[in-house]
Amino acid sequence: MQTSLLSISQVAVLIGIRKHRLEYALAEGHVPEPKLRFIGKRALDPADVCAIASYFRKENEQCKKEGESCSASST
């Protein structure tokens, strides 16, 4: 099973937010840090993307395909 990894910039574009908003949410601990890093940079997997989309209350096609819930969490 191959998992596609995305950068912070790619995730921001994918869910439709600005990169600095995502960086701030990560820095403040509003969304968990991704488990993976590649060459010192965050590498986000589909589960991370769903968690971030949920935090920002955004719909995401990738989450729907994976069958994961992207419903808004109570934060």
C-alpha positions as CSV (number, residue, x, y, z in Angstrom):
1,M,0.0,0.0,0.0
2,Q,1.5,3.3,-1.1
3,T,0.7,6.4,0.9
4,S,1.1,9.8,-0.7
5,L,2.8,12.4,1.5
6,L,2.2,16.1,1.2
7,S,4.0,19.2,2.3
8,I,2.4,22.0,4.4
9,S,2.0,24.1,1.2
10,Q,0.3,21.3,-0.7
11,V,-2.1,20.7,2.2
12,A,-2.9,24.4,2.5
13,V,-3.8,24.6,-1.2
14,L,-5.7,21.3,-1.1
15,I,-8.1,22.4,1.7
16,G,-8.2,26.0,0.6
17,I,-6.5,27.9,3.4
18,R,-3.4,30.1,3.6
19,K,-0.1,28.4,4.5
20,H,0.5,30.7,7.5
21,R,-2.8,29.7,9.1
22,L,-1.8,26.0,9.0
23,E,1.7,26.8,10.3
24,Y,0.2,28.7,13.2
25,A,-2.3,25.9,14.1
26,L,0.6,23.5,14.2
27,A,2.9,25.7,16.2
28,E,0.1,26.4,18.8
29,G,-0.8,22.7,19.0
30,H,-4.4,23.1,17.7
31,V,-3.6,20.3,15.3
32,P,-1.2,17.5,16.1
33,E,2.3,17.6,14.5
34,P,2.7,15.1,11.7
35,K,4.4,11.9,12.7
36,L,6.7,11.9,9.6
37,R,9.5,14.3,8.6
38,F,11.5,14.2,5.3
39,I,14.7,16.2,5.1
40,G,13.6,18.1,8.2
41,K,10.2,19.1,6.7
42,R,6.8,18.0,7.8
43,A,5.4,15.2,5.7
44,L,1.6,14.9,6.1
45,D,-0.2,11.6,5.3
46,P,-4.0,11.4,4.5
47,A,-4.9,11.0,8.1
48,D,-3.1,14.3,8.9
49,V,-4.9,16.0,6.1
50,C,-8.3,14.9,7.4
51,A,-7.4,16.1,10.9
52,I,-6.4,19.5,9.5
53,A,-9.4,19.8,7.3
54,S,-11.6,18.9,10.2
55,Y,-10.0,21.6,12.4
56,F,-10.5,24.3,9.7
57,R,-14.1,22.9,9.0
58,K,-13.3,22.2,5.4
59,E,-14.6,19.4,3.2
60,N,-11.9,17.3,1.5
61,E,-12.3,14.8,-1.3
62,Q,-9.3,12.7,-0.2
63,C,-11.0,12.1,3.2
64,K,-14.2,11.0,1.5
65,K,-12.3,8.6,-0.8
66,E,-10.4,7.1,2.2
67,G,-13.7,6.7,4.1
68,E,-12.5,8.8,7.0
69,S,-14.7,11.3,8.7
70,C,-13.8,14.9,8.2
71,S,-16.7,16.2,10.3
72,A,-15.8,19.3,12.3
73,S,-14.3,18.5,15.7
74,S,-15.1,20.4,18.8
75,T,-12.1,22.6,19.5
